[in-house]
Amino acid sequence: MKVFLAFAYFFGCILVIFGLLWLIIWVAPAEYVLDRGALSHSNARFDHPDRIFPNFPLKEPFAFPGSTAGLAAKDDKAEAWVLLCKNKKEAKAVFRAYGSHVAKGDKWQSSGPGYLNYRLSDPGIHGQVKHIDEVIVHVQGRDDDTIEKALQQAGLMVANPRANILTEITHTDKYLWYIVIFILIYAVIQLPIWNRVASWAAAVRPKAGIQAVSEPELRQRLLAINSMDVPFHVVERKRNKLDIVWRLADAKWVGLMTANKVSRVEIMRLRLVDHDKSCRVVEISKAIKASTDGLSLQFAFSFSFFRGIVFGQWEYEKQFGLIFKDGGLTFDTAYEYKFSLSELKNPIVNIIVSSGWSFKPVMFFSRILGG
């Protein structure tokens, strides 16, 4: 139950922040509203093209798949394109397709509901694409001021009188970095809370009435594992830390024109904290796989690393191959290993809690980060 609550809190925190962003998008007024008088059209053509970008002297028809009418306009400072669709639904699909077409290539870009902004690295041209009901408007110029002026004088739309700060947040990239910084601050605040919640869910506490032993005594009990016939060993580290190391696989084999290596290590890093009689634990997993093929002159390498809290894990892996064995080449098991997290943890947990100490898995040892 505690594990379920921990995961519910973790995913709930993520859903809250994204839910808040979607709520803002949902309630934010549009940036522009259409001037319907300038959009009357028949036979898939604009009836009054002179009303659209009236200050642009050069105009010609423009077509894009999915639209019913299109117009391209140009002056010495900017270029503009207007697409008209049958309805809002089709316009939304055309906006996505047109945005992908415009934004391809070497461009910096940002996008959101109903807008796409981009910049060309060379020759330094800026562009904005707007989706307003059944219309897509695209303006490209040397700077943002030129583009904004062209949009305001487009003749087919006007600024929405209901627009507010939420409009700027959701329909422009003006506050994009503020949103990113807010999410990062939120994540930093949540990180120590996640650490504490996960530690609470995975902790094992001693039974009532057990007298806690001293830190040196617990350390000696853990180091005594090295004299036992178990598949792991204990290594002393600085700052009251101990490593419980299980080398799951450390195999090398040579086949016909091939060489292979697999290395897998699981570590439980313990930090003994005497003042509250707790043993904090960070779990570390490292795996390396490498192989060479002399026939194709190929080399493959993979590396994985994990550090944190593992609530449960069981693995089994077995590989066959052509290997040299007993002086000859044969097809046999190259390497094999089994891993059960409980098999590694349980003996360590039993020693700790039977000594009157708490077993507390954490993601970080740092007290600032909730360790």
C-alpha positions as CSV (number, residue, x, y, z in Angstrom):
1,M,0.0,0.0,0.0
2,K,2.8,2.4,0.8
3,V,4.5,1.7,-2.5
4,F,1.2,2.4,-4.3
5,L,0.8,5.7,-2.4
6,A,4.4,6.7,-3.3
7,F,3.8,6.1,-7.0
8,A,0.4,7.9,-6.8
9,Y,2.1,11.0,-5.3
10,F,4.9,10.9,-7.9
11,F,2.6,10.7,-10.9
12,G,0.1,13.1,-9.3
13,C,2.8,15.8,-9.0
14,I,3.5,15.4,-12.7
15,L,-0.2,15.5,-13.7
16,V,-0.8,18.6,-11.6
17,I,1.8,20.7,-13.4
18,F,0.7,19.6,-16.8
19,G,-2.9,19.8,-15.9
20,L,-2.4,23.4,-14.8
21,L,-0.7,24.2,-18.1
22,W,-3.6,22.6,-20.1
23,L,-6.1,24.5,-18.0
24,I,-4.4,27.8,-18.8
25,I,-4.4,26.9,-22.5
26,W,-8.1,26.0,-22.3
27,V,-9.3,29.2,-20.7
28,A,-6.9,31.6,-22.4
29,P,-8.7,34.0,-24.8
30,A,-7.5,34.0,-28.5
31,E,-4.8,36.5,-29.5
32,Y,-6.8,37.7,-32.6
33,V,-10.4,37.4,-33.9
34,L,-11.3,37.3,-37.6
35,D,-12.9,40.2,-39.5
36,R,-15.6,38.2,-41.2
37,G,-16.3,41.0,-43.7
38,A,-12.9,40.5,-45.3
39,L,-13.2,36.8,-45.5
40,S,-16.3,36.3,-47.7
41,H,-15.4,33.9,-50.4
42,S,-17.0,31.9,-53.2
43,N,-15.8,29.3,-55.6
44,A,-12.8,28.7,-53.4
45,R,-11.5,32.2,-54.0
46,F,-11.3,35.4,-51.9
47,D,-14.0,37.8,-53.1
48,H,-12.1,40.9,-51.8
49,P,-8.3,40.2,-51.9
50,D,-7.6,43.9,-51.9
51,R,-8.8,44.0,-48.2
52,I,-6.2,41.4,-47.2
53,F,-2.8,42.9,-46.5
54,P,-3.8,46.2,-48.2
55,N,-0.4,47.8,-47.8
56,F,1.3,44.9,-49.7
57,P,1.6,45.9,-53.4
58,L,2.3,42.4,-54.8
59,K,-0.3,39.7,-54.5
60,E,-0.9,36.4,-56.2
61,P,-2.9,33.2,-55.6
62,F,-1.3,30.6,-53.3
63,A,-2.3,27.0,-52.7
64,F,-1.6,24.4,-50.0
65,P,-3.1,20.9,-49.7
66,G,-6.3,21.0,-47.6
67,S,-7.1,24.7,-48.1
68,T,-9.9,26.1,-50.2
69,A,-8.3,29.4,-51.0
70,G,-4.9,31.0,-50.6
71,L,-3.2,34.4,-51.1
72,A,0.5,35.4,-51.1
73,A,1.4,39.0,-50.6
74,K,4.8,40.9,-50.5
75,D,6.4,44.2,-50.0
76,D,10.0,45.3,-49.6
77,K,10.1,44.4,-45.8
78,A,8.0,41.3,-45.4
79,E,6.1,38.4,-47.1
80,A,2.7,37.0,-46.1
81,W,0.6,34.0,-46.9
82,V,-3.0,33.4,-46.1
83,L,-4.8,30.1,-46.3
84,L,-8.6,29.7,-45.9
85,C,-10.2,26.3,-45.0
86,K,-13.8,25.0,-44.9
87,N,-14.0,24.9,-41.2
88,K,-12.0,25.0,-37.9
89,K,-11.4,21.3,-37.8
90,E,-9.8,21.2,-41.3
91,A,-7.9,24.4,-40.6
92,K,-6.4,22.7,-37.5
93,A,-5.1,19.9,-39.7
94,V,-3.8,22.2,-42.4
95,F,-2.1,24.3,-39.7
96,R,-0.2,21.2,-38.4
97,A,0.8,20.2,-42.0
98,Y,1.7,23.8,-43.0
99,G,3.7,24.3,-39.8
100,S,5.8,21.2,-40.4
101,H,6.4,22.3,-44.0
102,V,7.5,25.8,-42.9
103,A,9.6,24.8,-40.0
104,K,11.6,22.1,-41.7
105,G,15.4,22.6,-42.1
106,D,17.8,24.7,-40.1
107,K,15.4,26.8,-38.0
108,W,15.1,27.8,-34.4
109,Q,11.4,27.4,-33.6
110,S,8.9,27.5,-30.8
111,S,5.2,26.5,-31.0
112,G,2.0,26.3,-29.0
113,P,-1.7,26.2,-29.4
114,G,-2.4,28.1,-32.6
115,Y,1.1,29.6,-33.3
116,L,4.5,28.7,-34.6
117,N,7.5,31.1,-34.4
118,Y,10.8,30.4,-36.1
119,R,14.1,32.1,-37.0
120,L,16.4,31.3,-39.8
121,S,20.1,31.2,-38.8
122,D,21.0,32.5,-42.3
123,P,20.0,35.2,-43.5
124,G,18.4,36.0,-40.1
125,I,14.8,36.0,-41.1
126,H,12.0,35.7,-38.5
127,G,8.6,34.2,-39.1
128,Q,5.2,33.6,-37.4
129,V,2.4,31.3,-38.4
130,K,-1.0,31.9,-36.7
131,H,-4.1,29.7,-36.7
132,I,-7.3,31.7,-36.2
133,D,-10.5,29.7,-36.6
134,E,-10.6,28.6,-40.2
135,V,-7.7,30.8,-41.4
136,I,-3.9,30.3,-41.3
137,V,-1.8,33.4,-41.5
138,H,2.0,33.3,-42.1
139,V,4.2,36.4,-42.1
140,Q,8.0,36.4,-42.6
141,G,10.3,39.4,-42.1
142,R,13.6,40.6,-40.9
143,D,12.6,41.2,-37.3
144,D,9.6,40.6,-34.9
145,D,8.5,44.2,-35.0
146,T,8.1,44.1,-38.7
147,I,6.0,40.9,-38.4
148,E,3.8,42.3,-35.6
149,K,3.1,45.4,-37.7
150,A,2.2,43.4,-40.7
151,L,-0.1,41.2,-38.7
152,Q,-1.9,44.2,-37.2
153,Q,-2.4,45.6,-40.7
154,A,-3.4,42.3,-42.2
155,G,-7.0,43.5,-42.7
156,L,-8.6,40.1,-42.0
157,M,-8.2,40.0,-38.2
158,V,-8.2,42.4,-35.2
159,A,-6.7,42.1,-31.8
160,N,-9.0,40.3,-29.4
161,P,-10.4,42.8,-26.9
162,R,-10.7,39.9,-24.3
163,A,-7.0,39.1,-24.6
164,N,-5.1,39.1,-21.3
165,I,-1.9,37.8,-19.7
166,L,-3.0,34.2,-20.3
167,T,-3.2,34.9,-24.0
168,E,0.4,36.0,-24.1
169,I,1.5,32.9,-22.1
170,T,-0.3,30.4,-24.4
171,H,-0.3,32.1,-27.8
172,T,3.2,33.6,-27.9
173,D,6.7,32.5,-26.9
174,K,7.2,35.7,-24.8
175,Y,6.9,33.8,-21.5
176,L,8.4,30.5,-22.7
177,W,11.5,30.8,-20.6
178,Y,9.5,31.8,-17.5
179,I,7.4,28.6,-17.9
180,V,10.6,26.5,-18.3
181,I,12.1,28.2,-15.2
182,F,8.8,27.6,-13.2
183,I,8.8,23.9,-14.1
184,L,12.5,23.6,-13.1
185,I,11.9,25.3,-9.8
186,Y,8.8,23.1,-9.2
187,A,10.9,20.0,-9.9
188,V,13.7,21.2,-7.5
189,I,11.1,21.7,-4.8
190,Q,9.6,18.3,-5.4
191,L,12.9,16.4,-5.6
192,P,13.5,16.2,-1.8
193,I,9.8,15.4,-1.2
194,W,10.0,12.5,-3.7
195,N,13.1,11.2,-2.0
196,R,11.4,11.3,1.4
197,V,8.1,9.7,0.1
198,A,10.0,6.9,-1.7
199,S,12.2,6.3,1.3
200,W,9.1,6.1,3.5
201,A,7.5,3.6,1.2
202,A,10.5,1.3,0.9
203,A,11.7,1.6,4.6
204,V,11.9,-1.4,6.9
205,R,11.8,-0.7,10.6
206,P,12.9,-2.9,13.5
207,K,10.3,-4.5,15.7
208,A,9.3,-2.8,18.9
209,G,11.5,-3.7,21.9
210,I,14.7,-4.4,20.0
211,Q,17.6,-2.6,21.6
212,A,19.7,-0.8,19.0
213,V,23.4,-1.7,18.9
214,S,26.1,0.9,18.4
215,E,27.3,2.0,15.0
216,P,30.7,0.2,15.3
217,E,28.9,-3.0,16.3
218,L,26.5,-2.9,13.3
219,R,29.5,-2.2,11.0
220,Q,31.3,-5.3,12.3
221,R,28.1,-7.4,11.8
222,L,27.9,-6.3,8.2
223,L,31.6,-6.8,7.6
224,A,31.3,-10.3,9.0
225,I,29.4,-11.2,5.8
226,N,32.7,-11.5,4.1
227,S,33.5,-14.6,6.1
228,M,30.2,-16.3,4.9
229,D,29.6,-18.3,1.8
230,V,27.4,-15.8,0.0
231,P,27.5,-14.4,-3.5
232,F,28.4,-10.8,-2.4
233,H,30.9,-9.0,-0.3
234,V,31.2,-5.9,1.8
235,V,33.6,-3.1,1.1
236,E,34.4,-0.3,3.6
237,R,34.2,3.3,2.3
238,K,34.8,6.8,3.8
239,R,32.2,8.7,5.8
240,N,30.5,5.7,7.5
241,K,29.7,4.1,4.2
242,L,29.7,0.5,3.2
243,D,29.3,-1.1,-0.3
244,I,27.5,-4.5,-0.6
245,V,28.7,-5.7,-4.0
246,W,27.3,-8.5,-6.1
247,R,29.1,-9.2,-9.4
248,L,26.4,-10.9,-11.4
249,A,28.3,-11.5,-14.6
250,D,31.9,-10.9,-15.5
251,A,32.3,-13.1,-18.6
252,K,34.5,-13.1,-21.6
253,W,34.3,-15.5,-24.5
254,V,35.9,-15.9,-27.9
255,G,34.1,-17.3,-30.9
256,L,34.9,-17.8,-34.5
257,M,36.2,-14.3,-35.5
258,T,34.3,-12.7,-32.5
259,A,35.2,-11.5,-29.1
260,N,32.6,-10.7,-26.4
261,K,32.6,-9.3,-22.9
262,V,29.7,-8.9,-20.4
263,S,30.1,-7.2,-17.0
264,R,27.3,-6.6,-14.5
265,V,27.6,-5.3,-11.0
266,E,24.9,-4.5,-8.4
267,I,25.8,-2.3,-5.4
268,M,23.9,-1.4,-2.2
269,R,25.7,1.6,-0.8
270,L,25.0,2.0,2.9
271,R,25.5,5.0,5.1
272,L,25.2,4.4,8.8
273,V,23.7,7.4,10.7
274,D,24.1,6.9,14.4
275,H,22.0,9.8,15.7
276,D,18.7,8.3,14.5
277,K,19.9,4.6,14.2
278,S,19.1,4.4,10.5
279,C,21.0,2.8,7.6
280,R,20.4,4.8,4.5
281,V,20.8,2.9,1.2
282,V,21.3,3.9,-2.4
283,E,21.1,1.2,-5.0
284,I,23.5,1.3,-7.9
285,S,23.5,-0.9,-11.0
286,K,26.2,-0.9,-13.7
287,A,26.2,-3.1,-16.9
288,I,28.7,-3.2,-19.8
289,K,28.4,-5.3,-23.0
290,A,30.9,-5.2,-25.8
291,S,31.5,-7.4,-28.8
292,T,33.6,-7.4,-32.0
293,D,33.0,-9.1,-35.2
294,G,36.1,-9.7,-37.3
295,L,34.2,-10.7,-40.4
296,S,32.3,-7.5,-40.8
297,L,34.8,-5.3,-38.9
298,Q,32.0,-4.2,-36.5
299,F,32.2,-3.2,-32.9
300,A,29.2,-2.9,-30.5
301,F,29.2,-1.4,-27.1
302,S,26.5,-0.7,-24.6
303,F,26.5,0.8,-21.1
304,S,23.7,1.2,-18.5
305,F,23.7,2.9,-15.1
306,F,21.1,3.3,-12.4
307,R,21.2,5.0,-9.0
308,G,18.3,5.3,-6.7
309,I,15.6,3.1,-5.1
310,V,14.5,-0.2,-6.6
311,F,11.2,-1.6,-5.2
312,G,11.5,-5.0,-6.9
313,Q,13.6,-6.7,-9.5
314,W,14.3,-10.2,-10.9
315,E,16.4,-11.0,-13.9
316,Y,17.6,-14.0,-15.8
317,E,19.9,-14.0,-18.8
318,K,21.6,-16.7,-20.7
319,Q,23.6,-16.5,-24.0
320,F,24.8,-19.2,-26.3
321,G,27.6,-18.9,-28.8
322,L,30.5,-20.5,-30.6
323,I,33.2,-20.7,-27.9
324,F,36.5,-22.3,-27.3
325,K,36.1,-25.0,-24.7
326,D,38.3,-28.0,-23.7
327,G,40.8,-27.1,-26.5
328,G,38.2,-26.9,-29.3
329,L,35.4,-24.8,-30.8
330,T,31.9,-25.7,-29.6
331,F,28.4,-24.3,-29.4
332,D,27.6,-24.0,-25.7
333,T,26.5,-21.6,-23.0
334,A,28.7,-18.5,-23.2
335,Y,27.5,-17.0,-19.9
336,E,24.5,-17.2,-17.6
337,Y,23.3,-15.3,-14.5
338,K,20.3,-14.9,-12.3
339,F,19.5,-12.0,-10.1
340,S,16.8,-11.6,-7.5
341,L,16.7,-8.3,-5.6
342,S,15.2,-10.0,-2.5
343,E,18.1,-12.5,-2.5
344,L,20.5,-9.6,-2.3
345,K,18.5,-7.4,0.1
346,N,16.9,-9.8,2.6
347,P,20.1,-10.9,4.4
348,I,21.3,-7.3,4.7
349,V,17.9,-6.0,5.8
350,N,17.7,-8.8,8.4
351,I,21.1,-7.9,9.9
352,I,20.2,-4.2,10.1
353,V,16.7,-4.4,11.6
354,S,17.6,-7.2,14.0
355,S,20.3,-4.8,15.3
356,G,17.6,-2.3,16.1
357,W,18.3,0.0,13.2
358,S,16.0,1.2,10.4
359,F,16.7,0.2,6.8
360,K,15.9,3.3,4.7
361,P,16.4,3.3,0.9
362,V,17.0,6.8,-0.5
363,M,17.7,8.3,-3.9
364,F,20.3,10.7,-2.5
365,F,22.3,10.8,0.7
366,S,22.2,14.6,0.9
367,R,20.0,15.9,3.7
368,I,19.1,18.9,1.5
369,L,17.7,16.5,-1.1
370,G,15.7,14.6,1.5
371,G,18.3,11.9,2.3
